[in-house]
Amino acid sequence: MEPGALGRWHLARAHYSSRGYTLDLVATLTLSSRASLLKPSPTLSITAKANALKAEGADVVSFAAGEPDFDTPDAIKDAAVRALAAGFTKYTPTSGIKDLKEAIVAKLARENGVSVTPEQVVVSAGAKLSVYEIMQILLDPGDEVLLIAPYWMTYAEQIRLAGGEPVVVQTTGQTGFIPSIDDIREAISSRTKAIIVNSPCNPTGAVFPRDTLEGLAALANRHGFWIVSDEIYERLVYGGIEQVSIASLDRETAERTITVNGCSKTFAMTGWRIGYLAAPTQVAKAVTNLQDQMTSNATSFAQKGAVQALKLDPAEVEKMRSEFEARRDLVAGLLSEIPRVPITVPGGAFYILPDFSAYLGGQVATDLDLAGYLLDEAQVATVPGSVFEAPGHLRLSYAASRTDIQKGVARIREALSKLQ
């Protein structure tokens, strides 16, 4: 399809004359070439199909959605309700209310060792929007952004929408999905503008060790490109693993790092849509100017809930983190019992990315086919690894109950046995 031809159609006008009806072409309507770059989210489409089956009465176990199954803690909800009752329902400053930005500054200093001012913080309607805005203000056509695969598919889409080109650095389960510094070095070119670091990672759960981040920062400092550090899963780490914010390493690195975070995963606030970034002042100002022309402020009373979230008793978060760790151990143990399915035990987030390549071929040729087969045959929803540049794998989210994890993995094992 030629650029700009997506959705082309014609408007026509009919009129009557003594010779009968005639048809005049009035206009040809097209969408932009940018619109042709957009692809539907496989995660959301699979989740929608699973939900439709559930609505029909099917007993579907979903490992698809990246969403905690816990309710938002009451203290956070109460803060938003109080804000509503007090009439806090008007516009706020685009970059966020003062008390939320101050709470973010305090949180970054206390938990991450990252020092910023309120002027360097921009609150958005979700961390996904923060990443989109960053790509828009950093990239010119032809600029390259390094992506460490497997990666969250939205990164590549947002890079392309900004006119950039994703350059992929591959990792494997054999290395724990931790990138090689040599591989990153080889991917750098004169057009490299940024690298996106997601640790803990969606979809692998990998947590990058300090020495890997130090090596990556050294490359960025030497070659002069930006670091976008997506830390949305930072509090969900297991087994005593250290989560390191790359902006905390040294001042030079901090001056080229844009830290992205939000409330969705840590505080079970996915629908609240509160994200934020902390960045050098020039970046924060540019993002604010862009957001002025897009959404303006994040929802006013949701911001008040976020203030409470960042002041929440750590024990509340620990209860959720501890349960996720128990579920990780459960799903990893059960999957390891399935023949010919190598797994890499994740260090964080709530995803595991097993390799099902041994079961592909014949009637189920690809991981996309396998995901469809498991949904139809076993009523288990998963996400195909190909969307994360991990062909042959499936992503399973263990943000599900232990009962569902046991039932779902048992169904997967049975369905796979039929393929042998």
Number of C-alpha atoms within 10 A of each C-alpha: 6 7 13 15 15 17 11 10 12 10 10 11 10 10 9 9 8 5 6 7 9 10 10 10 10 10 11 10 13 14 14 12 14 14 14 16 13 12 9 7 12 15 18 14 13 21 19 14 13 25 17 13 16 15 11 9 9 12 13 20 25 25 26 27 22 21 18 22 13 13 10 18 16 9 16 21 20 14 20 22 17 14 18 15 11 10 11 17 13 9 13 17 15 21 26 24 20 14 14 21 23 18 18 27 20 20 16 18 14 11 12 16 16 21 17 19 15 21 18 20 29 28 32 29 22 21 23 21 19 26 26 18 21 23 23 20 15 17 21 14 12 15 20 25 29 22 22 25 22 25 24 18 18 16 19 19 17 23 23 23 21 21 17 24 23 22 19 19 19 18 17 14 17 10 11 18 21 21 20 16 18 10 14 20 15 9 16 20 13 10 13 23 23 24 23 18 21 24 28 27 29 24 27 32 25 26 25 23 14 15 10 14 20 16 16 23 24 15 16 23 16 9 15 14 20 22 26 24 22 24 22 25 24 24 19 22 24 20 9 7 12 15 22 20 22 26 26 17 16 12 12 14 20 22 15 21 26 25 26 25 25 29 24 23 19 24 22 19 24 18 13 19 20 25 25 27 27 29 26 18 16 11 22 23 17 16 27 23 15 17 22 14 9 11 13 20 22 26 20 20 24 24 28 23 24 28 23 19 26 19 14 15 11 10 9 14 17 14 10 19 20 14 14 25 21 15 22 26 15 15 22 20 13 15 19 15 12 17 13 12 15 19 19 20 21 26 27 30 32 29 28 28 27 23 21 22 18 12 21 17 13 8 10 15 13 21 25 20 15 26 22 20 19 20 21 14 16 21 22 25 29 25 29 27 25 17 21 22 17 23 17 21 27 27 27 27 27 30 24 23 16 17 10 17 23 16 13 23 22 16 18 20 17 15 17 20 12 9 12 8
